[in-house]
Amino acid sequence: MSDSPAPLADPHLVFDAAEGRRDLVILGSTGSIGTQAIDLVLRNPDRFRVTALSAAGGRVALLAEQARQLRVRTVAVAAPDAVPALREALHEQYGTGEPLPEILAGPDAAAQLAASDCHTVLNGITGSIGLAPTLAALEAGRTLALANKESLIVGGPLVKALAKPGQIIPVDSEHAALFQALGAGTRADVRKLVVTASGGPFRGRTRSELADVTREQALAHPTWAMGPVITINSATLVNKGLEVIEAHLLYDIPFDRIEVVVHPQSYVHSMVEFTDGSTLAQATPPDMRGPIAIGLGWPRRVPGAAPAFDWSKASSWEFFPLDDEAFPSVGLARHVGTLGATAPAVFNAANEECVDAFLAGRLPFNGIMDTVTAVVAEHGTPATGTSLTVADVLEAETWARARARELSAKATAEARA
């Protein structure tokens, strides 16, 4: 390990560790990560100040309320047609004569904010559309609190080429856990990373028992409250597959030394096994404000960021092996992660399309992974020997989305025949 490249995320290295109040840009502010980050900021005004917010544009009333609460300089929406409604919502929130924040709009607006003057950019956007803001933040020299795992997965070499040591702080609960536990030893001391999975709402079911699950059942996650896409990814365990690729890229640990274990209580968020036989586990009650606080405040902790355990109460913590037959997504993710190049982008894009089809009732639950597997197989082994570009990623994603839609439509037509 000592001869391999430096990891992207290393608790021993902190990029520009400012001790004063940090200026933040929050991307995806109306989503689950964004709203919890804002709660944390509002409770710690001496530690953080938000200068800009971005959102997709579907919840302009909430975005306007957030802008007023935080008194930001700029708000951005990805959808230009949301600007009139946003401007009206801002007028309703701000008093007469109060200056409104600047409004940016369009697909590049979030990336503009990511490069703006601030200390830390929290990328809480869902999906691979978060790649451009991730690259913009890194290129501008900002600390990147990364909740948008897809940008790292689809653009791994691009991100690794730009990131300076300590510039990325992971926000996923699993990677925030690994990040903290890795601080207990050197890279040479690490034998294995153990990523925990709740098992989702269908833990213990066989593949045949998953054939007829409904949208409502798949959205009923037992321990976490998340957006619909991430919740479905947790039900298929695609989310865990993505996290295995992310762990490989963040910590430069080979895939054969990254293990997934099912832990239904979601108390232990991940573990690091060291060469002397010791295993360090990071544990808190399931609450994303803890990992968000690590991303925004590291190396200083934020007191009271999230609840702690009441150790006076009895509790049971269980761990089970992963059922690869019922949930093949983790194995497929390892495969595409090993292939590298555009294979992870194809995997992720095909999955996003299939999740949309499932949520719309056009694809059965098992059809999600069946279709993703077929698209990955058609893509084959990506070309090697050339540097990955953003254009390569976008082209691969476009093909994968189109092919996933074609296969989903074909599966639906055959099921109705």
N, C-alpha and C positions, 0 to 999 in steps of 0.2 A: 504493500500500500504506500510505502514511503516514496516510491518512484512514480506514482500515478499523479495526475493533475490535481491541483488544489480544488477542494469542493466549493461549490457555489455558496453554500450556507455553512458557516463555521462559527460556533459560539465563542471560539477563542479569538476571532477577528471581528472587529466592529467597525463598519465604515462610517466615518464622520459622526462619532458619538457625541452629539450636542448635549450639554447639561442644562441649558435653559429651556424655555418654552419652545416646543417644536411646531413649526408651521406644516400643516398637512394638506394634501389633496386627496379627496375620497372619490374613487371611481366606482360607479354602481351604488350610489348612495341610497337609493330607494329599495334595494334588495336586502336580503337577510343579513349579509355581512355588513353592508353599509349602515343599516339602521342600528345595529348593535354597536358599531364603531362610534356612531354619533352619540349614542347613550353614554358610552365611555368618555368621550370628549366633554360632554356637557357636565359630567360629574368630576372632571379633572381640568378645570379651566386654567389652572396654574401650570399644567404640563403640556397642554395641546391647544392649538388654534387652527381652525380649518379655513383655508383661503379660497378653496374652490370645490365644487361638487359636479359630478356628472351622472347621468342616468339615461336609460334608453328613451324615455319620453312617454311612457304609458301611465305614469302616476305623477302628473305635473303638480297637483295640489300638494302632495307630500313633499315634492322637491322644493316647491316655493316655501312651505313651512320650514323645512330644514334650512333653507337659505336665510330666512329671517332669524331663526333661532341662533344661527352661527355667525350671522353678519358677514357672509362670504363676499369676496370681490367678484367672482365669476361663477356662473352655472352653465352647464352644457347638456344638450340632448342630442342623441344620435339621429333622431327623426326630425328633419326640418319642419315637417307639417305640424309638429307639436309646439312650435314657437309661439303662435298666437295665444293658445290656451295657457302656456307657461307665463307669458307676459301678463295676461289677465289675472292669473293666480298670484303672481308677484305683487300686482297692484292691490289686490285684496289683502295680502299679508302685510304690506308696508303702508305706513301712514302717508297722508297727503304731504307732498313735498319731500318725502324721504327719497334719496337716490336709490334706484334699483341696481342690482348687480348686473354686470355685463353678461350678455347671453351669447353663447356659441352654439352652433348647430351643424350637424352633418356627421358622416361616418368617421371623420378625422378629428372631431372635437375633443374626444377623450384623450387622444394622443397629444393634442395641443396642451391640454391641462397637465398631462403627465410630465411635460417638459417645462412647465412654468416654474416660477421662483418659489421653492418650498424646501423643506428638509426631507420629508418622507411622502411617498405616494403609496396609498393603499389601493391595490388593484383588486376590487371585489366584483368585477364583471364576471358573468357566467359565460363560458364558451370560448372558442378559439378567436373570437373577435377581440379578445383581450391581448392578443399578441402585439399589435402595433403600439398600444399604450405601454406595455412592458418594455419594449425596445426603446421607446421614446424616453421613458424615465431613466433607464440605464445609461443611455447615450448622453442625457443631460446631467448625469452625475448625481441623481437623487437616490436616497435609500429607498429600496422597493420592499414594502410589506406585501408579500405575494399570497393572495388568496385565490387568484385565477390560475389554477394548476394547468389548465389547457394551454395557456400561452407557452409555458415551459415545455410541455410535452410535445406540442406540434412544432415548436421552433427551438428545440434544445441546443443545437450547435450555434444558432444565431444568438441566443441568450448567453451561452457560455463565452462566446467571443467578445461580448460587450461588458459583462459583469466584472467588476473589480472585487477583490477579496473582501468579504463581509458586507457587500452592498445589498444582498438579498437576505431578508429575514422571512422565513415561511410562516404563513398564517393558518393553513390547514391544521386541525387539532392534532392529527397524527404526526405531521412534520414539525410542528412546534414542540411536540413531545420529544421526538428524536433529537431535535436541535438542542433542547435543554439537557437531555441525558448524555449526549455526546460531549458535553462540557466536563464530564467526569474523567475523561481519559484522552490519550492522544489517538490519532488515526490508526497508528500501528497496534493499538490495544483493542481495536474493534474486531470481533469475530463475526457478528451477525446483527442485522437490523430486524426487529420483529414488529410488523405493522398490524395493529388490531383492527378488527371489523366487528360491528355489532351483529352482523348476519342479516340485518334488515327485517322486514315484516314476514319473510318466508323462510326463516332459519329452520332447518330440520325437514323441509319438504323435499321430495324427490322431483326430478325433472317432469315426470308425468303429472304430478300433483300441482305443478305450476302452469299447466296448459291453459286452464280456464280462469286464472286470477283476473280480477277486474282492476280498472283504473283506480277506483276508490281504495281497494285493498292495497295496491302498490304504493299509494300515496300516504298510507297510514304508518309512518315510520315509528318504531317503538320507543326511541330515545331522543331523537333530534328533530327540531323544527327547522325545515330548510325549504328552499324553492322547489318547484315541481320537477325540474330537470335533474337536479342533484338528488332529490328524493327517489326518483325512478332509477337513477344510476346506483343508488345505494341498495335498492331492491334487487337489481340484477348483479350487484357487486362490480359493475363496471367502474364505479368510483374507486373501489379498492385496487383494481387493475391500473387505473390512472395514477394512483398514489404510489404503486410499486415503481412505475416508470419515473415518477417525480423523485422518489427517494434515491433512485440510481443516479439521476442527473444532479440532484442537490448535494449528495454526500459522496459521490464517486465510489459507491460500493457495488460490486458485481451483482447481477441478478440472482446468481445461485447462492448469495449470502443475504438475500432479503426474503423473509418469510412472512406469510399472512396467517394469523390465528384469529378465530372467532371468539369474541368476548361480549356476550349479550348485554351486560350492564353498562357498557361504554364508560367505565370508570378509569381504566388504564388505557391511555390514548396511543401509546406505543412503547417499545422497550428496546434497549441496546444491550446485547450480550457481548461481554468482553472476553479476552483470551484467557483470563485467569478463572473463568467460570462464573464470575459475577454477572448479574443482570440488573440493570437499572430501569425502573418503570416510572413514567411520569403519570400521575393520577390526579384527577379532579372530578367533581360531578360534571355531567355533560352540559357545558355552557360555553359558547364560542367567544364570549367576551374575554376569557382568559387567554386563548391563543391570539386574539386581536391585540390585547394589551402587550403581549410579547412582541408582536410585529411593530407596534407603534412606539414602544418605550425602550426596547432593549438597547444597552445592557442593564438599564434600571427597571425594576419591576414597578407596577402600578398598584398600590395598596387598595384592597377591596374591589379589584377588577371583577371578580367572579366569586360565587360561593365556595366555601371550603367544606370538607367532610366533617360530620359530627361523629367523632370516633367513640363517643359514649353509646352509640346505637349499633346493634349487631347488623351485619350485612354479609352476603355471600357473593364472591366473585368467581365466575366460571370461565373456563377456556376450553375451546373445542377445535379440532382440526377442520380445515376448509373442505367442503364437499365440491371437488372439482367437476364432478359429473353434472350435478344440478346447476352449478355456477361456473361455467367454463371461461368466464370473462377474464379472470386473473391470469390463467394460463395463456390466453390469447394476447393479453397485454404484454406479458413477458416476451412472447414471440415477436410482436411488432417492435417492442423496445430494443430487442437484440438486433433486429433488422436495421433499425435506425432510419436515417434519411427521411423520406416522406411517409413511411409506413405508419408511424404514430399519428400523423395528421389524417391519413385515410381512416384509421380505426376510430379516431375521435369524431370526425365529420360524419361518417356513416352512422355512428351511434346517436349523434344529435338528431339526425333525420329520423332514425327509427324510434327514438323516444317521442318525437313529435307525432309520428304516425300512431304509436300506441296510445298516447294521450288523446288523440283525435278519434280513437276507436277503429283505426284502419289496419292495425297489426296486433296479433296476439302477443302476450308477454314473452313466450319463448321465441317468437318470431324476431324479437329485437336482436338477440345474440346470433340466431341462425342467419339473419340477413347481414349483420356486421361481419360474421365469419366468412360468408360468401364474398363480400366485397373485398375483404382483406386478401382472400385467396386469389381473386381475379387480379388484384393489383400486383401480386407476386413479389419478387425480391427487387427492391428499388435499386436504381443505378448507383454504383459507388465510384469513388475516384474524383468526384467533383464536389465543390462546396455547396451546401444547401443555401438557397436564397428565399426571400419572402415570396417571390414569384413562383418558385417551385412548390412551396407550401400551399399557396392559394390555388394553383392549378390542380394539385392533388386533391385538395378539399372539394373543389368544384366538381371534379370527376366523381369522387366518392359520394357526394350528396346526390348527384343525378342518378348514379347507379343504385344507391340505396332506395331512392324513390321508385325507380323502375322495378326493383325486386320486391319492394313492399306492395306495390300495386298489383304485381303478378301474383303474389301470395294471397292477397285479398280476393282477387278474381277467381283463383282456383278454389279457395275456401267456399265461395258463394256458388260455384258451379254445381 
